[in-house]
Amino acid sequence: MTQTGGGGGPAVVFALCRYNNQSVNENWHVAQAFGLLNREDGDLAWDEEWTEDQIFKFRKLCISMVLATDMARHFELLGKFKARVAECDDACTDAYDPAESKDRESVLVMAIKACDIGTQGKKWKLARKWATIVQEEFFSQGDKEKMLGMLPSPLCDREAVDIVKSQIGFIDAVLFPLYEPLSKVLPELKSVLAQLEHSKSMYEQELATRRQNSREKSKTR
């Protein structure tokens, strides 16, 4: 398996066939998770404490949440969530019902997505460190794809991607649109929105400093 679902090799081809090219990494991850929960007799380890209906609902929810982390589905899922939240009042108490299983699942799906891609909502030093770590993982995939004679996947070409510009774009295009409606349902996340604003401003300062240094160097030539 590869970092973002691209790449090549027998293992990847097998996984693509097994999951019909649909959310391959995510399907594999959730299948492995439930495989670990299986005992030798094929029953889940906690089946004696949970009813069959509880196990079914838990498994269904886990699958829904994990598959939602596939970024290929991001804007589809976000669009549905934003449409639902738009029906709420300011406190989201009139239309968004936590007692409804569909509403609960929707919040959990968006929450795990926010956790999955929300490193830029951490304190600045951690956010900057994580940006480098994640981007290097992407670059590593791009390097492997080049070795296989393939075009690098989006954001995976170390010769073409600027980490700072990429993070600014990611915060604007993905994180703000995700955290803004989610914070309406979960007000605790408003602090994360503030941190995203700070991270963006720090990247903009970093970019401005780099451009200024470049201009000064060009003047001395």
Z-matrix of the N, CA and C atoms (Angstrom, degrees):
N
C 1 1.456
C 2 1.529 1 109.11
N 3 1.321 2 116.81 1 147.49
C 4 1.453 3 120.93 2 -179.60
C 5 1.515 4 110.42 3 -110.07
N 6 1.353 5 114.73 4 174.39
C 7 1.449 6 119.44 5 -171.47
C 8 1.520 7 114.26 6 -61.39
N 9 1.314 8 117.66 7 -45.22
C 10 1.461 9 119.40 8 -173.87
C 11 1.522 10 113.19 9 -121.85
N 12 1.311 11 116.47 10 15.19
C 13 1.460 12 118.96 11 176.39
C 14 1.508 13 113.93 12 95.22
N 15 1.338 14 117.75 13 -0.05
C 16 1.459 15 119.75 14 178.15
C 17 1.509 16 110.05 15 -97.76
N 18 1.341 17 117.30 16 -149.32
C 19 1.445 18 120.97 17 176.48
C 20 1.505 19 112.81 18 79.82
N 21 1.342 20 115.87 19 -168.58
C 22 1.451 21 119.30 20 -177.08
C 23 1.509 22 110.85 21 -146.52
N 24 1.334 23 116.27 22 -167.86
C 25 1.443 24 121.12 23 -179.36
C 26 1.516 25 111.20 24 108.59
N 27 1.346 26 117.54 25 158.84
C 28 1.463 27 122.26 26 -176.72
C 29 1.522 28 113.91 27 -56.09
N 30 1.347 29 116.88 28 -42.03
C 31 1.465 30 119.70 29 -178.24
C 32 1.516 31 111.15 30 -62.28
N 33 1.335 32 115.67 31 -40.12
C 34 1.463 33 119.88 32 -179.22
C 35 1.522 34 110.56 33 -69.25
N 36 1.340 35 116.41 34 -42.27
C 37 1.465 36 120.21 35 178.93
C 38 1.527 37 110.07 36 -60.96
N 39 1.340 38 116.25 37 -42.09
C 40 1.466 39 120.44 38 178.76
C 41 1.527 40 110.88 39 -61.71
N 42 1.340 41 115.84 40 -44.37
C 43 1.467 42 119.96 41 -179.63
C 44 1.518 43 111.26 42 -65.25
N 45 1.332 44 116.41 43 -39.74
C 46 1.463 45 120.03 44 178.30
C 47 1.524 46 110.82 45 -60.54
N 48 1.327 47 115.88 46 -41.76
C 49 1.467 48 119.92 47 179.20
C 50 1.525 49 110.99 48 -68.09
N 51 1.320 50 116.21 49 -42.76
C 52 1.468 51 119.83 50 -177.61
C 53 1.524 52 111.29 51 -61.76
N 54 1.334 53 116.65 52 -40.70
C 55 1.466 54 119.89 53 -175.83
C 56 1.525 55 112.72 54 -106.77
N 57 1.324 56 116.36 55 16.64
C 58 1.469 57 121.44 56 174.63
C 59 1.528 58 112.86 57 52.84
N 60 1.339 59 115.92 58 38.16
C 61 1.464 60 122.65 59 176.78
C 62 1.535 61 113.54 60 63.49
N 63 1.322 62 117.81 61 15.14
C 64 1.461 63 121.35 62 -177.05
C 65 1.530 64 110.26 63 -107.32
N 66 1.336 65 116.86 64 114.68
C 67 1.474 66 121.32 65 176.23
C 68 1.531 67 110.51 66 44.95
N 69 1.313 68 116.09 67 55.44
C 70 1.471 69 121.10 68 -170.17
C 71 1.526 70 112.32 69 -60.47
N 72 1.335 71 117.23 70 -53.37
C 73 1.465 72 119.16 71 -179.45
C 74 1.521 73 111.81 72 -60.26
N 75 1.321 74 115.83 73 -44.06
C 76 1.461 75 120.43 74 -176.57
C 77 1.528 76 111.58 75 -66.41
N 78 1.330 77 117.02 76 -42.74
C 79 1.462 78 120.22 77 176.46
C 80 1.521 79 110.99 78 -61.69
N 81 1.319 80 115.97 79 -41.52
C 82 1.462 81 120.59 80 -179.59
C 83 1.525 82 110.37 81 -64.30
N 84 1.342 83 116.64 82 -42.95
C 85 1.463 84 120.43 83 -178.06
C 86 1.526 85 111.91 84 -62.70
N 87 1.322 86 116.57 85 -46.78
C 88 1.463 87 118.35 86 -177.28
C 89 1.528 88 110.63 87 -70.76
N 90 1.329 89 117.45 88 -32.15
C 91 1.465 90 120.36 89 176.24
C 92 1.524 91 110.53 90 -65.19
N 93 1.337 92 116.55 91 -41.65
C 94 1.460 93 120.69 92 178.14
C 95 1.523 94 111.10 93 -65.21
N 96 1.330 95 116.58 94 -39.41
C 97 1.467 96 120.42 95 -179.39
C 98 1.526 97 110.87 96 -60.84
N 99 1.322 98 116.46 97 -46.99
C 100 1.463 99 118.64 98 -179.89
C 101 1.522 100 111.46 99 -73.73
N 102 1.324 101 116.56 100 -25.92
C 103 1.458 102 118.88 101 173.92
C 104 1.520 103 111.09 102 -63.41
N 105 1.348 104 116.61 103 -38.22
C 106 1.464 105 120.76 104 178.58
C 107 1.523 106 111.90 105 -68.47
N 108 1.324 107 116.17 106 -27.84
C 109 1.463 108 119.91 107 179.76
C 110 1.527 109 112.77 108 -80.02
N 111 1.320 110 116.55 109 -11.56
C 112 1.466 111 120.21 110 -178.85
C 113 1.523 112 111.58 111 -79.25
N 114 1.298 113 115.51 112 136.05
C 115 1.460 114 119.90 113 172.92
C 116 1.522 115 108.82 114 -85.56
N 117 1.307 116 116.40 115 174.95
C 118 1.464 117 120.42 116 -179.16
C 119 1.525 118 112.02 117 -60.55
N 120 1.334 119 116.61 118 -28.91
C 121 1.463 120 119.26 119 -179.25
C 122 1.526 121 111.81 120 -83.69
N 123 1.335 122 116.04 121 1.35
C 124 1.459 123 119.69 122 175.68
C 125 1.509 124 114.50 123 89.67
N 126 1.341 125 117.53 124 -3.72
C 127 1.464 126 120.34 125 178.44
C 128 1.525 127 110.04 126 -92.08
N 129 1.322 128 116.14 127 152.34
C 130 1.456 129 119.23 128 176.73
C 131 1.523 130 109.89 129 -67.97
N 132 1.324 131 116.18 130 145.74
C 133 1.457 132 121.32 131 -173.48
C 134 1.527 133 112.98 132 -60.66
N 135 1.321 134 117.67 133 -25.68
C 136 1.464 135 120.17 134 -178.13
C 137 1.530 136 111.46 135 -106.61
N 138 1.328 137 117.59 136 21.62
C 139 1.468 138 120.15 137 -176.12
C 140 1.525 139 112.90 138 -67.86
N 141 1.342 140 117.33 139 -21.14
C 142 1.452 141 119.13 140 -179.54
C 143 1.524 142 111.67 141 -75.93
N 144 1.325 143 116.59 142 -22.28
C 145 1.460 144 120.69 143 -178.34
C 146 1.525 145 111.92 144 -97.87
N 147 1.328 146 117.43 145 -25.10
C 148 1.460 147 121.26 146 -178.05
C 149 1.523 148 110.13 147 -106.62
N 150 1.318 149 114.91 148 147.74
C 151 1.463 150 119.27 149 174.61
C 152 1.523 151 109.09 150 -76.90
N 153 1.315 152 115.53 151 164.16
C 154 1.468 153 120.29 152 178.10
C 155 1.528 154 110.74 153 -59.51
N 156 1.326 155 116.34 154 -37.70
C 157 1.466 156 120.40 155 179.26
C 158 1.520 157 111.00 156 -66.79
N 159 1.330 158 117.65 157 -39.43
C 160 1.464 159 121.17 158 178.88
C 161 1.526 160 110.88 159 -65.07
N 162 1.324 161 116.46 160 -42.41
C 163 1.463 162 120.65 161 178.42
C 164 1.522 163 110.35 162 -62.78
N 165 1.321 164 116.36 163 -43.66
C 166 1.465 165 121.03 164 179.56
C 167 1.527 166 110.87 165 -60.20
N 168 1.329 167 116.66 166 -46.60
C 169 1.464 168 120.69 167 -178.47
C 170 1.527 169 111.37 168 -66.60
N 171 1.334 170 116.09 169 -40.17
C 172 1.463 171 119.97 170 179.15
C 173 1.524 172 110.93 171 -64.15
N 174 1.313 173 116.16 172 -46.11
C 175 1.467 174 120.36 173 179.68
C 176 1.529 175 110.46 174 -62.37
N 177 1.321 176 117.05 175 -43.65
C 178 1.462 177 121.36 176 179.03
C 179 1.527 178 110.95 177 -60.12
N 180 1.333 179 116.85 178 -43.16
C 181 1.461 180 121.12 179 -179.66
C 182 1.523 181 111.16 180 -66.43
N 183 1.333 182 116.98 181 -43.20
C 184 1.469 183 120.83 182 178.98
C 185 1.522 184 111.06 183 -60.69
N 186 1.319 185 116.63 184 -45.28
C 187 1.465 186 120.79 185 179.50
C 188 1.518 187 110.21 186 -61.03
N 189 1.325 188 116.15 187 -45.95
C 190 1.461 189 120.70 188 -179.70
C 191 1.518 190 111.51 189 -59.95
N 192 1.327 191 116.89 190 -43.33
C 193 1.465 192 121.22 191 -177.50
C 194 1.523 193 111.85 192 -69.05
N 195 1.327 194 116.56 193 -46.33
C 196 1.469 195 119.46 194 -177.55
C 197 1.529 196 111.16 195 -66.81
N 198 1.322 197 117.83 196 -43.71
C 199 1.465 198 120.12 197 179.87
C 200 1.521 199 111.25 198 -64.45
N 201 1.326 200 116.94 199 -25.55
C 202 1.466 201 120.59 200 179.48
C 203 1.522 202 112.40 201 -68.26
N 204 1.333 203 117.61 202 -17.99
C 205 1.464 204 119.67 203 -179.75
C 206 1.524 205 112.67 204 -77.61
N 207 1.315 206 117.50 205 -5.45
C 208 1.470 207 120.72 206 173.99
C 209 1.526 208 108.08 207 -68.87
N 210 1.332 209 116.76 208 115.39
C 211 1.466 210 120.12 209 -175.67
C 212 1.524 211 112.51 210 -65.23
N 213 1.320 212 117.23 211 -16.29
C 214 1.466 213 119.48 212 176.71
C 215 1.526 214 110.81 213 -64.79
N 216 1.331 215 116.54 214 -21.16
C 217 1.466 216 121.22 215 -179.55
C 218 1.527 217 112.15 216 -103.81
N 219 1.312 218 116.90 217 3.38
C 220 1.466 219 120.73 218 -170.30
C 221 1.521 220 113.29 219 -56.17
N 222 1.321 221 116.70 220 -54.67
C 223 1.459 222 119.32 221 -173.07
C 224 1.528 223 112.07 222 -71.50
N 225 1.316 224 116.45 223 -29.28
C 226 1.469 225 120.00 224 175.06
C 227 1.524 226 110.27 225 -63.47
N 228 1.334 227 116.61 226 -49.96
C 229 1.459 228 121.25 227 -178.77
C 230 1.520 229 111.60 228 -67.57
N 231 1.335 230 115.93 229 -40.65
C 232 1.461 231 119.55 230 179.78
C 233 1.524 232 110.91 231 -63.82
N 234 1.321 233 116.73 232 -40.00
C 235 1.459 234 120.69 233 179.49
C 236 1.521 235 111.83 234 -60.13
N 237 1.331 236 116.63 235 -43.23
C 238 1.467 237 120.98 236 178.92
C 239 1.528 238 110.79 237 -65.37
N 240 1.328 239 115.73 238 -40.73
C 241 1.464 240 119.87 239 -179.36
C 242 1.528 241 111.03 240 -66.23
N 243 1.324 242 116.82 241 -44.44
C 244 1.464 243 120.80 242 179.96
C 245 1.525 244 111.12 243 -63.08
N 246 1.322 245 116.54 244 -37.56
C 247 1.464 246 120.06 245 178.63
C 248 1.528 247 110.67 246 -64.26
N 249 1.332 248 116.23 247 -38.61
C 250 1.472 249 120.14 248 178.91
C 251 1.523 250 110.69 249 -69.24
N 252 1.316 251 117.16 250 -44.11
C 253 1.462 252 121.00 251 -179.35
C 254 1.526 253 111.00 252 -65.53
N 255 1.328 254 116.49 253 -31.60
C 256 1.467 255 120.59 254 -179.99
C 257 1.524 256 111.93 255 -61.91
N 258 1.323 257 116.94 256 -20.02
C 259 1.459 258 121.11 257 178.84
C 260 1.526 259 112.09 258 -79.29
N 261 1.336 260 116.93 259 -11.01
C 262 1.462 261 121.32 260 -174.89
C 263 1.525 262 112.10 261 -83.19
N 264 1.341 263 114.55 262 162.06
C 265 1.456 264 119.20 263 167.20
C 266 1.525 265 107.52 264 -82.17
N 267 1.323 266 117.75 265 -174.37
C 268 1.462 267 120.67 266 -176.19
C 269 1.524 268 112.56 267 -58.93
N 270 1.315 269 116.45 268 -33.50
C 271 1.464 270 120.10 269 -179.00
C 272 1.520 271 112.46 270 -93.23
N 273 1.318 272 116.51 271 -0.05
C 274 1.462 273 122.16 272 -179.58
C 275 1.530 274 111.39 273 56.04
N 276 1.321 275 116.17 274 42.92
C 277 1.464 276 119.88 275 -178.94
C 278 1.519 277 112.91 276 -108.60
N 279 1.337 278 117.31 277 -14.50
C 280 1.460 279 118.60 278 -173.40
C 281 1.518 280 114.14 279 -92.84
N 282 1.326 281 117.49 280 -33.81
C 283 1.463 282 119.95 281 -174.81
C 284 1.519 283 112.98 282 -116.96
N 285 1.334 284 116.98 283 -27.87
C 286 1.461 285 119.87 284 -177.42
C 287 1.521 286 108.23 285 -93.82
N 288 1.309 287 117.15 286 108.69
C 289 1.463 288 122.42 287 -170.77
C 290 1.527 289 111.44 288 -105.69
N 291 1.347 290 118.19 289 109.04
C 292 1.469 291 120.15 290 179.71
C 293 1.519 292 113.22 291 -65.99
N 294 1.332 293 116.71 292 -14.18
C 295 1.464 294 119.64 293 177.71
C 296 1.525 295 112.04 294 -79.37
N 297 1.328 296 116.34 295 -14.91
C 298 1.463 297 121.23 296 179.30
C 299 1.527 298 109.79 297 -86.14
N 300 1.328 299 116.61 298 129.38
C 301 1.468 300 120.06 299 -176.50
C 302 1.525 301 111.90 300 -61.43
N 303 1.336 302 117.72 301 -37.02
C 304 1.463 303 120.19 302 -179.82
C 305 1.522 304 111.13 303 -65.65
N 306 1.334 305 116.74 304 -39.65
C 307 1.457 306 120.19 305 178.37
C 308 1.526 307 110.88 306 -67.84
N 309 1.321 308 116.96 307 -41.34
C 310 1.466 309 120.31 308 178.26
C 311 1.522 310 110.48 309 -61.94
N 312 1.320 311 115.44 310 -45.61
C 313 1.467 312 119.56 311 -179.83
C 314 1.523 313 110.69 312 -62.06
N 315 1.315 314 116.77 313 -40.54
C 316 1.459 315 120.61 314 179.88
C 317 1.520 316 111.39 315 -60.67
N 318 1.339 317 116.69 316 -43.28
C 319 1.465 318 120.54 317 178.95
C 320 1.522 319 110.68 318 -66.18
N 321 1.322 320 117.27 319 -43.22
C 322 1.463 321 120.59 320 179.68
C 323 1.527 322 111.40 321 -63.45
N 324 1.320 323 116.71 322 -39.29
C 325 1.463 324 121.35 323 177.69
C 326 1.525 325 110.31 324 -61.13
N 327 1.329 326 116.80 325 -47.33
C 328 1.460 327 119.57 326 -179.09
C 329 1.525 328 111.38 327 -70.52
N 330 1.327 329 116.60 328 -32.01
C 331 1.462 330 119.95 329 179.14
C 332 1.523 331 111.29 330 -66.11
N 333 1.337 332 116.77 331 -43.18
C 334 1.465 333 118.17 332 -179.89
C 335 1.525 334 110.45 333 -69.09
N 336 1.336 335 116.74 334 -32.18
C 337 1.462 336 119.37 335 175.49
C 338 1.530 337 110.09 336 -64.96
N 339 1.338 338 116.01 337 -41.70
C 340 1.458 339 120.10 338 179.12
C 341 1.527 340 110.82 339 -62.95
N 342 1.338 341 116.41 340 -40.02
C 343 1.469 342 120.16 341 176.79
C 344 1.523 343 111.28 342 -65.69
N 345 1.314 344 115.97 343 -38.93
C 346 1.463 345 122.05 344 -175.00
C 347 1.520 346 112.43 345 -64.83
N 348 1.329 347 116.80 346 -38.79
C 349 1.471 348 119.61 347 -172.68
C 350 1.524 349 112.77 348 -119.93
N 351 1.338 350 117.31 349 12.03
C 352 1.465 351 119.53 350 -171.03
C 353 1.511 352 116.89 351 -96.85
N 354 1.327 353 118.80 352 26.34
C 355 1.470 354 119.29 353 -177.56
C 356 1.525 355 112.99 354 -61.39
N 357 1.334 356 117.58 355 -25.55
C 358 1.461 357 119.31 356 -179.82
C 359 1.528 358 112.37 357 -75.17
N 360 1.324 359 116.72 358 -2.87
C 361 1.457 360 121.06 359 174.29
C 362 1.517 361 112.59 360 -92.46
N 363 1.330 362 116.76 361 3.53
C 364 1.463 363 121.26 362 176.32
C 365 1.525 364 109.72 363 -84.68
N 366 1.343 365 116.66 364 172.47
C 367 1.458 366 120.58 365 175.43
C 368 1.525 367 108.89 366 -54.94
N 369 1.338 368 115.85 367 150.20
C 370 1.457 369 120.70 368 -167.77
C 371 1.522 370 114.23 369 -53.51
N 372 1.330 371 119.05 370 -47.32
C 373 1.463 372 119.98 371 -177.33
C 374 1.529 373 111.33 372 -59.58
N 375 1.320 374 116.03 373 -41.16
C 376 1.466 375 119.60 374 177.85
C 377 1.523 376 111.24 375 -69.49
N 378 1.330 377 115.91 376 -40.65
C 379 1.470 378 119.97 377 -179.75
C 380 1.525 379 110.37 378 -60.67
N 381 1.325 380 116.66 379 -44.81
C 382 1.475 381 120.26 380 -179.05
C 383 1.519 382 111.16 381 -66.42
N 384 1.331 383 115.96 382 -39.80
C 385 1.465 384 120.01 383 178.86
C 386 1.524 385 110.66 384 -64.10
N 387 1.335 386 116.46 385 -43.40
C 388 1.456 387 120.19 386 -179.48
C 389 1.521 388 112.14 387 -66.77
N 390 1.317 389 116.81 388 -33.48
C 391 1.465 390 119.44 389 177.72
C 392 1.525 391 110.20 390 -59.81
N 393 1.328 392 116.23 391 -42.84
C 394 1.464 393 121.02 392 179.32
C 395 1.527 394 111.18 393 -67.12
N 396 1.334 395 116.59 394 -42.98
C 397 1.468 396 120.85 395 -178.99
C 398 1.525 397 111.34 396 -62.47
N 399 1.329 398 116.09 397 -49.23
C 400 1.465 399 120.40 398 -178.04
C 401 1.524 400 111.01 399 -65.40
N 402 1.344 401 115.97 400 -42.50
C 403 1.458 402 118.59 401 -178.71
C 404 1.521 403 111.26 402 -66.04
N 405 1.322 404 117.41 403 -35.18
C 406 1.463 405 120.20 404 177.83
C 407 1.528 406 110.55 405 -66.02
N 408 1.324 407 116.88 406 -34.20
C 409 1.471 408 120.34 407 175.37
C 410 1.529 409 109.80 408 -63.41
N 411 1.330 410 116.24 409 -43.28
C 412 1.460 411 120.01 410 176.99
C 413 1.528 412 110.90 411 -62.95
N 414 1.331 413 116.18 412 -44.45
C 415 1.464 414 119.90 413 -179.70
C 416 1.523 415 111.13 414 -62.09
N 417 1.331 416 116.34 415 -38.13
C 418 1.466 417 120.46 416 178.26
C 419 1.523 418 110.37 417 -60.97
N 420 1.337 419 116.07 418 -40.83
C 421 1.461 420 119.27 419 176.67
C 422 1.524 421 110.40 420 -64.36
N 423 1.335 422 116.25 421 -43.37
C 424 1.463 423 119.94 422 179.37
C 425 1.518 424 111.98 423 -60.80
N 426 1.336 425 116.53 424 -39.12
C 427 1.462 426 120.76 425 178.05
C 428 1.528 427 110.83 426 -61.62
N 429 1.333 428 116.21 427 -43.36
C 430 1.464 429 120.49 428 179.74
C 431 1.525 430 110.73 429 -65.26
N 432 1.325 431 115.67 430 -39.78
C 433 1.463 432 119.61 431 179.89
C 434 1.526 433 110.65 432 -64.50
N 435 1.332 434 116.88 433 -39.41
C 436 1.467 435 120.08 434 177.19
C 437 1.524 436 110.88 435 -63.37
N 438 1.337 437 116.38 436 -40.50
C 439 1.463 438 120.60 437 179.17
C 440 1.524 439 111.50 438 -61.90
N 441 1.331 440 116.19 439 -29.14
C 442 1.467 441 121.19 440 179.46
C 443 1.522 442 112.28 441 -88.49
N 444 1.347 443 115.75 442 4.91
C 445 1.454 444 120.12 443 179.47
C 446 1.511 445 113.69 444 78.24
N 447 1.331 446 116.41 445 18.54
C 448 1.461 447 121.14 446 -179.23
C 449 1.523 448 110.46 447 -101.41
N 450 1.320 449 115.95 448 159.23
C 451 1.456 450 120.33 449 171.11
C 452 1.528 451 108.39 450 -74.62
N 453 1.332 452 118.40 451 137.34
C 454 1.463 453 119.80 452 178.81
C 455 1.527 454 111.17 453 -61.21
N 456 1.317 455 116.01 454 143.64
C 457 1.460 456 120.70 455 175.56
C 458 1.526 457 109.60 456 -64.33
N 459 1.332 458 117.85 457 161.65
C 460 1.468 459 120.75 458 178.92
C 461 1.528 460 111.99 459 -53.04
N 462 1.339 461 115.55 460 135.46
C 463 1.466 462 123.89 461 178.71
C 464 1.529 463 113.46 462 69.51
N 465 1.334 464 117.50 463 11.22
C 466 1.465 465 120.62 464 -176.20
C 467 1.530 466 113.44 465 -109.27
N 468 1.321 467 118.36 466 0.79
C 469 1.461 468 121.61 467 -178.22
C 470 1.524 469 109.29 468 -95.79
N 471 1.340 470 117.03 469 107.30
C 472 1.455 471 120.56 470 -175.96
C 473 1.528 472 112.69 471 -65.73
N 474 1.329 473 116.89 472 -17.01
C 475 1.463 474 119.81 473 179.42
C 476 1.529 475 112.38 474 -87.04
N 477 1.319 476 116.70 475 -8.54
C 478 1.468 477 119.44 476 -175.28
C 479 1.524 478 114.08 477 -122.67
N 480 1.329 479 117.49 478 -18.18
C 481 1.468 480 120.44 479 -174.19
C 482 1.522 481 110.91 480 -98.96
N 483 1.319 482 116.06 481 129.81
C 484 1.461 483 123.06 482 173.84
C 485 1.529 484 106.94 483 -98.94
N 486 1.329 485 116.90 484 116.15
C 487 1.464 486 120.78 485 -174.57
C 488 1.521 487 112.04 486 -58.32
N 489 1.324 488 117.24 487 -44.95
C 490 1.467 489 120.63 488 -176.72
C 491 1.524 490 110.97 489 -63.58
N 492 1.321 491 116.29 490 -50.14
C 493 1.471 492 120.07 491 178.82
C 494 1.529 493 110.71 492 -62.33
N 495 1.325 494 116.11 493 -38.11
C 496 1.458 495 120.74 494 -179.60
C 497 1.526 496 111.14 495 -63.04
N 498 1.335 497 116.76 496 -41.32
C 499 1.462 498 120.33 497 -179.46
C 500 1.523 499 111.96 498 -68.61
N 501 1.327 500 116.98 499 -39.12
C 502 1.469 501 120.07 500 176.79
C 503 1.527 502 109.74 501 -60.75
N 504 1.325 503 115.94 502 -46.15
C 505 1.458 504 120.36 503 179.39
C 506 1.516 505 112.14 504 -64.11
N 507 1.340 506 116.64 505 -38.61
C 508 1.464 507 121.14 506 -179.24
C 509 1.526 508 111.09 507 -66.61
N 510 1.317 509 116.21 508 -41.36
C 511 1.468 510 119.97 509 178.61
C 512 1.525 511 110.27 510 -63.01
N 513 1.328 512 116.24 511 -45.30
C 514 1.468 513 120.53 512 -177.92
C 515 1.529 514 112.64 513 -68.89
N 516 1.322 515 116.35 514 -45.29
C 517 1.469 516 120.46 515 -171.11
C 518 1.523 517 114.04 516 -86.57
N 519 1.334 518 116.94 517 -26.16
C 520 1.467 519 119.53 518 -173.41
C 521 1.533 520 113.06 519 -118.97
N 522 1.328 521 116.78 520 -50.39
C 523 1.462 522 118.82 521 -171.30
C 524 1.522 523 114.16 522 -75.37
N 525 1.325 524 117.70 523 -47.70
C 526 1.470 525 118.63 524 177.23
C 527 1.529 526 111.91 525 -58.07
N 528 1.345 527 118.77 526 -48.42
C 529 1.471 528 119.33 527 -179.66
C 530 1.531 529 113.63 528 -63.36
N 531 1.339 530 117.24 529 -22.19
C 532 1.464 531 120.71 530 177.92
C 533 1.525 532 111.59 531 -84.76
N 534 1.324 533 116.39 532 -49.35
C 535 1.459 534 120.32 533 -174.43
C 536 1.525 535 113.52 534 -74.23
N 537 1.325 536 118.14 535 -27.73
C 538 1.464 537 119.49 536 -179.05
C 539 1.529 538 112.48 537 -62.95
N 540 1.352 539 120.09 538 -52.92
C 541 1.470 540 118.37 539 177.24
C 542 1.524 541 112.97 540 -69.42
N 543 1.342 542 116.99 541 -33.17
C 544 1.462 543 119.32 542 -179.26
C 545 1.528 544 110.81 543 -67.03
N 546 1.330 545 117.03 544 -35.02
C 547 1.465 546 120.33 545 179.47
C 548 1.527 547 111.85 546 -69.98
N 549 1.318 548 116.87 547 -17.35
C 550 1.464 549 119.91 548 175.60
C 551 1.522 550 110.35 549 -71.64
N 552 1.324 551 116.13 550 -33.69
C 553 1.463 552 121.49 551 177.58
C 554 1.527 553 110.61 552 -86.53
N 555 1.330 554 116.10 553 -36.73
C 556 1.464 555 122.49 554 179.56
C 557 1.529 556 108.27 555 -119.23
N 558 1.330 557 118.34 556 85.49
C 559 1.472 558 121.89 557 -174.88
C 560 1.524 559 113.99 558 -57.03
N 561 1.336 560 116.97 559 -22.27
C 562 1.466 561 119.98 560 179.22
C 563 1.524 562 111.93 561 -59.66
N 564 1.321 563 116.88 562 -22.44
C 565 1.463 564 121.05 563 -176.71
C 566 1.527 565 113.27 564 -80.18
N 567 1.326 566 117.65 565 -3.27
C 568 1.464 567 119.19 566 178.48
C 569 1.527 568 111.21 567 -62.82
N 570 1.326 569 116.51 568 -29.03
C 571 1.466 570 119.89 569 176.89
C 572 1.527 571 110.70 570 -67.26
N 573 1.334 572 116.65 571 -31.09
C 574 1.463 573 120.61 572 177.22
C 575 1.525 574 109.96 573 -69.52
N 576 1.326 575 116.53 574 -38.88
C 577 1.468 576 120.07 575 176.40
C 578 1.518 577 110.80 576 -59.25
N 579 1.333 578 116.36 577 -41.62
C 580 1.467 579 120.16 578 178.35
C 581 1.522 580 110.58 579 -63.36
N 582 1.331 581 116.33 580 -39.43
C 583 1.461 582 119.85 581 179.22
C 584 1.523 583 111.36 582 -68.73
N 585 1.328 584 117.51 583 -34.66
C 586 1.465 585 120.95 584 175.79
C 587 1.525 586 110.55 585 -62.66
N 588 1.325 587 116.12 586 -40.40
C 589 1.466 588 120.51 587 176.65
C 590 1.523 589 109.86 588 -60.37
N 591 1.326 590 115.67 589 -42.95
C 592 1.465 591 119.98 590 -179.56
C 593 1.527 592 111.05 591 -66.03
N 594 1.322 593 116.76 592 -44.28
C 595 1.467 594 120.17 593 179.45
C 596 1.523 595 110.61 594 -60.27
N 597 1.319 596 116.06 595 -43.35
C 598 1.463 597 119.62 596 179.01
C 599 1.522 598 111.06 597 -61.18
N 600 1.333 599 116.84 598 -43.53
C 601 1.467 600 119.96 599 -179.56
C 602 1.525 601 111.17 600 -64.97
N 603 1.331 602 117.33 601 -34.85
C 604 1.465 603 120.67 602 178.76
C 605 1.526 604 110.89 603 -68.68
N 606 1.322 605 116.88 604 -39.49
C 607 1.466 606 119.64 605 175.98
C 608 1.524 607 110.54 606 -64.83
N 609 1.320 608 116.64 607 -39.75
C 610 1.465 609 120.23 608 179.08
C 611 1.521 610 110.80 609 -64.51
N 612 1.332 611 116.89 610 -38.27
C 613 1.461 612 120.32 611 175.61
C 614 1.526 613 110.88 612 -64.87
N 615 1.320 614 115.61 613 -42.30
C 616 1.470 615 120.54 614 178.86
C 617 1.524 616 110.67 615 -61.54
N 618 1.317 617 115.77 616 -41.76
C 619 1.463 618 120.67 617 179.42
C 620 1.520 619 110.87 618 -67.48
N 621 1.335 620 117.02 619 -41.68
C 622 1.466 621 121.09 620 179.58
C 623 1.524 622 110.83 621 -64.56
N 624 1.325 623 116.89 622 -41.37
C 625 1.468 624 120.96 623 178.38
C 626 1.518 625 110.83 624 -63.36
N 627 1.300 626 116.05 625 -42.14
C 628 1.466 627 120.63 626 179.57
C 629 1.526 628 111.02 627 -63.14
N 630 1.322 629 115.95 628 -42.19
C 631 1.466 630 119.81 629 179.15
C 632 1.524 631 111.20 630 -66.50
N 633 1.340 632 116.01 631 -39.12
C 634 1.460 633 119.84 632 178.48
C 635 1.521 634 110.71 633 -64.19
N 636 1.316 635 117.00 634 -43.77
C 637 1.465 636 120.98 635 178.20
C 638 1.522 637 111.01 636 -62.16
N 639 1.326 638 116.14 637 -37.78
C 640 1.463 639 120.46 638 179.17
C 641 1.523 640 111.02 639 -65.36
N 642 1.348 641 115.99 640 -40.81
C 643 1.465 642 119.57 641 178.88
C 644 1.522 643 111.07 642 -65.44
N 645 1.326 644 116.01 643 -40.43
C 646 1.462 645 119.77 644 -179.40
C 647 1.523 646 111.27 645 -66.46
N 648 1.327 647 116.78 646 -37.81
C 649 1.462 648 120.10 647 177.75
C 650 1.518 649 111.48 648 -65.48
N 651 1.336 650 115.55 649 -39.06
C 652 1.466 651 119.39 650 -179.05
C 653 1.526 652 111.48 651 -66.77
N 654 1.330 653 117.39 652 -28.65
C 655 1.464 654 121.00 653 179.73
C 656 1.524 655 111.73 654 -72.15
N 657 1.336 656 116.60 655 -28.56
C 658 1.464 657 120.45 656 -176.97
C 659 1.516 658 113.06 657 -85.31
N 660 1.314 659 116.86 658 -5.63
C 661 1.472 660 119.77 659 -178.64
C 662 1.521 661 110.93 660 -81.75
